[in-house]
Amino acid sequence: MASRYLPSDTHGGVGGDWFDVIPLSDDRVALVVGDVVGHGINAAAAMGRLRTVVHTLTNLGVPSAELLSRLDELVLEMARESPDDIGLTSTTVGATCLYVVYDPSTLRCTMASAGHPPPAILSPDGTVAFADLPVGPPIGVGLMEFESVEVELSEGSVIALYTDGLIETRGGDIDDGLDRLGRALASPVEALDDLCEAVVDNVVAASPSEDDIALLLARVQGGSASPSP
């Protein structure tokens, strides 16, 4: 795995983007990326709360779509119980989250999205595709309608999770951002850290974002083999 976090230069204060890698039983792993709208202490506080709840639900073994539903429900419950509590009344509504569980015994990912852009998948042959994933409502809206899908990956594939700051610019087309990301991920480099740099150099430098950016890359392997750099 490799990752990058790039704070925005045009906003004051820390933002609400985050990512996590959470080990599970049977060599499975949960990959999480999320984004709370806004910057500053409220966004950071809301992000911390969401992150803690995701860790707790993951450790309880809650499936992907159900996890997002329970996260949505818990956020609304906390806001009702503490309406003046920092980070829960204004910034949590509009938070997005992508939750992926990878099982090396089957080379399959189970993933669900709460208003978040789909993961990109780089195949060993160099082709890049974006997962066909139903996008549910953002966290905090209260609809709690989320679906999960399973995607089978080839061994050696790279899955890329990211926040929308990587692909969205003011006045820009999101499809153009996805195209730039796809071309950058197809760069002829092997090491994931170098691939992160290629994405930053080719996507961010070419079209600077006004939002924070989080990027997480993971190369999948079958069985219980040790991860490669």
C-alpha positions as CSV (number, residue, x, y, z in Angstrom):
1,M,0.0,0.0,0.0
2,A,0.9,3.6,-0.5
3,S,-0.9,6.9,0.2
4,R,-0.8,10.6,-0.1
5,Y,-2.7,13.4,1.8
6,L,-2.5,16.9,0.2
7,P,-4.1,19.7,2.2
8,S,-5.7,22.5,0.2
9,D,-3.8,25.8,0.0
10,T,-6.9,27.9,-0.6
11,H,-8.7,27.2,2.7
12,G,-7.8,27.9,6.3
13,G,-7.6,25.0,8.7
14,V,-7.5,21.3,8.5
15,G,-10.1,19.5,6.3
16,G,-12.3,16.5,6.8
17,D,-10.7,14.0,4.3
18,W,-9.5,10.7,5.7
19,F,-8.5,7.1,4.8
20,D,-7.9,4.0,6.8
21,V,-6.6,0.4,6.3
22,I,-8.2,-1.9,8.9
23,P,-7.0,-5.6,9.2
24,L,-9.8,-8.1,9.6
25,S,-9.9,-11.9,10.3
26,D,-8.9,-14.5,7.7
27,D,-6.3,-12.1,6.1
28,R,-9.1,-9.8,4.9
29,V,-8.7,-6.0,5.0
30,A,-11.0,-3.1,5.0
31,L,-10.1,0.0,2.9
32,V,-11.9,3.2,3.8
33,V,-11.9,6.7,2.4
34,G,-14.2,9.5,3.4
35,D,-14.7,13.2,3.1
36,V,-16.6,15.6,5.4
37,V,-17.7,18.9,3.7
38,G,-15.9,22.0,4.9
39,H,-12.7,22.9,6.7
40,G,-11.6,23.8,10.2
41,I,-12.3,22.4,13.6
42,N,-15.9,21.4,12.8
43,A,-14.9,19.3,9.8
44,A,-12.0,17.7,11.7
45,A,-14.2,16.9,14.7
46,A,-16.9,15.3,12.5
47,M,-14.3,13.4,10.6
48,G,-12.8,12.0,13.8
49,R,-16.2,10.8,15.0
50,L,-17.1,9.1,11.7
51,R,-13.7,7.5,11.6
52,T,-14.1,6.1,15.1
53,V,-17.6,4.7,14.3
54,V,-16.3,3.1,11.1
55,H,-13.5,1.4,13.1
56,T,-16.0,0.1,15.7
57,L,-18.5,-1.3,13.2
58,T,-15.6,-2.9,11.2
59,N,-14.3,-4.6,14.3
60,L,-17.9,-5.9,14.9
61,G,-17.9,-7.5,11.4
62,V,-20.7,-5.4,10.0
63,P,-21.1,-5.9,6.2
64,S,-20.3,-3.0,3.9
65,A,-23.8,-1.7,3.0
66,E,-25.1,-2.3,6.5
67,L,-22.1,-0.5,7.9
68,L,-22.9,2.6,6.0
69,S,-26.6,2.4,7.0
70,R,-25.6,2.1,10.7
71,L,-23.1,4.9,10.3
72,D,-25.8,7.1,8.9
73,E,-28.2,6.2,11.7
74,L,-25.7,6.7,14.4
75,V,-24.7,10.2,13.1
76,L,-28.3,11.3,13.2
77,E,-28.8,9.9,16.6
78,M,-25.7,11.7,18.0
79,A,-26.9,14.9,16.4
80,R,-30.3,14.6,18.0
81,E,-28.8,13.8,21.5
82,S,-26.3,16.6,21.3
83,P,-27.6,19.2,18.8
84,D,-24.9,21.7,19.8
85,D,-22.1,19.2,19.7
86,I,-19.3,20.3,17.5
87,G,-19.1,18.8,14.0
88,L,-22.5,17.1,14.0
89,T,-25.1,19.6,13.0
90,S,-23.8,21.3,9.9
91,T,-20.7,19.6,8.6
92,T,-21.7,15.9,8.9
93,V,-24.5,16.2,6.5
94,G,-22.8,15.9,3.1
95,A,-20.1,13.6,4.4
96,T,-19.2,10.8,1.9
97,C,-17.6,7.4,2.5
98,L,-16.4,4.5,0.4
99,Y,-16.0,1.2,2.2
100,V,-14.2,-1.8,0.6
101,V,-13.4,-5.2,2.1
102,Y,-10.9,-7.3,0.2
103,D,-10.7,-11.1,0.7
104,P,-7.5,-12.6,-0.6
105,S,-8.9,-16.2,-0.5
106,T,-11.3,-15.2,-3.3
107,L,-9.6,-12.2,-4.8
108,R,-12.9,-10.4,-4.4
109,C,-13.8,-6.9,-3.1
110,T,-17.1,-6.1,-1.5
111,M,-17.7,-2.4,-1.7
112,A,-20.4,0.2,-0.9
113,S,-20.5,3.9,-1.4
114,A,-22.3,6.7,0.5
115,G,-22.1,9.5,-2.1
116,H,-18.4,8.9,-2.8
117,P,-16.6,8.5,-6.2
118,P,-16.0,4.9,-7.3
119,P,-12.6,3.3,-6.8
120,A,-10.3,2.9,-9.8
121,I,-8.9,-0.5,-10.6
122,L,-5.6,-0.9,-12.4
123,S,-5.3,-4.4,-14.0
124,P,-1.9,-6.1,-14.4
125,D,-2.2,-5.5,-18.2
126,G,-2.1,-1.7,-17.6
127,T,-5.8,-1.0,-18.2
128,V,-7.8,1.2,-15.8
129,A,-11.5,0.9,-15.1
130,F,-13.8,2.5,-12.5
131,A,-15.9,0.1,-10.5
132,D,-19.6,0.1,-11.4
133,L,-20.9,0.9,-8.0
134,P,-24.3,2.2,-6.9
135,V,-23.8,5.5,-5.2
136,G,-26.0,5.9,-2.1
137,P,-26.8,9.2,-0.4
138,P,-24.2,11.0,1.7
139,I,-23.9,10.2,5.4
140,G,-26.1,12.2,7.7
141,V,-29.1,12.5,5.3
142,G,-31.0,9.7,7.0
143,L,-32.1,7.7,4.0
144,M,-30.0,4.7,4.9
145,E,-30.3,3.2,1.5
146,F,-27.0,1.6,0.5
147,E,-26.1,-1.3,-1.8
148,S,-22.9,-3.3,-2.0
149,V,-21.4,-5.0,-5.0
150,E,-18.7,-7.6,-5.4
151,V,-15.8,-7.2,-7.8
152,E,-13.4,-9.9,-8.7
153,L,-9.8,-8.7,-9.2
154,S,-6.8,-10.3,-11.0
155,E,-3.9,-10.9,-8.7
156,G,-1.5,-8.0,-8.8
157,S,-4.3,-5.5,-9.6
158,V,-4.1,-2.1,-7.9
159,I,-7.2,-0.5,-6.3
160,A,-7.2,3.2,-5.9
161,L,-9.4,5.0,-3.4
162,Y,-9.5,8.8,-3.4
163,T,-11.5,11.9,-2.4
164,D,-13.2,14.2,-4.8
165,G,-10.5,16.8,-4.5
166,L,-8.4,14.7,-6.8
167,I,-10.9,14.7,-9.7
168,E,-13.0,17.9,-9.2
169,T,-12.0,21.4,-9.9
170,R,-14.1,24.6,-9.9
171,G,-15.7,24.9,-13.3
172,G,-14.2,21.6,-14.4
173,D,-15.9,18.4,-15.7
174,I,-15.7,15.4,-13.3
175,D,-15.4,13.1,-16.3
176,D,-12.2,15.0,-17.3
177,G,-10.9,14.5,-13.8
178,L,-11.6,10.7,-14.0
179,D,-9.9,10.6,-17.4
180,R,-6.8,12.3,-16.0
181,L,-6.7,9.9,-13.0
182,G,-7.1,6.9,-15.3
183,R,-4.2,8.0,-17.5
184,A,-2.0,8.7,-14.5
185,L,-2.7,5.3,-12.9
186,A,-1.7,3.7,-16.2
187,S,1.8,5.1,-15.8
188,P,4.6,2.5,-16.5
189,V,5.9,2.4,-12.9
190,E,5.9,-0.7,-10.6
191,A,6.3,0.7,-7.0
192,L,3.1,2.0,-5.5
193,D,4.9,4.9,-3.9
194,D,6.1,6.0,-7.4
195,L,2.6,5.5,-8.7
196,C,1.3,7.9,-6.0
197,E,3.9,10.4,-7.2
198,A,2.8,9.9,-10.8
199,V,-0.8,10.6,-9.9
200,V,0.1,13.7,-8.0
201,D,2.4,15.0,-10.7
202,N,0.0,14.3,-13.6
203,V,-3.4,15.0,-12.0
204,V,-2.9,17.6,-9.2
205,A,-0.2,19.6,-10.9
206,A,-2.1,19.7,-14.2
207,S,-5.3,20.9,-12.5
208,P,-4.8,22.1,-8.9
209,S,-7.7,21.5,-6.6
210,E,-9.3,23.9,-4.1
211,D,-10.1,21.0,-1.8
212,D,-8.0,18.6,0.3
213,I,-6.9,15.4,-1.5
214,A,-6.6,11.9,0.0
215,L,-5.2,9.0,-2.2
216,L,-4.8,5.3,-1.1
217,L,-3.4,2.7,-3.4
218,A,-3.4,-1.1,-2.6
219,R,-2.0,-3.9,-4.7
220,V,-4.0,-7.1,-4.1
221,Q,-2.6,-10.5,-3.6
222,G,-4.2,-13.9,-3.2
223,G,-3.7,-16.3,-0.3
224,S,-1.6,-15.1,2.6
225,A,1.4,-13.9,0.7
226,S,3.4,-11.0,2.2
227,P,2.7,-7.7,0.6
228,S,5.1,-6.3,-1.9
229,P,6.3,-2.7,-1.7
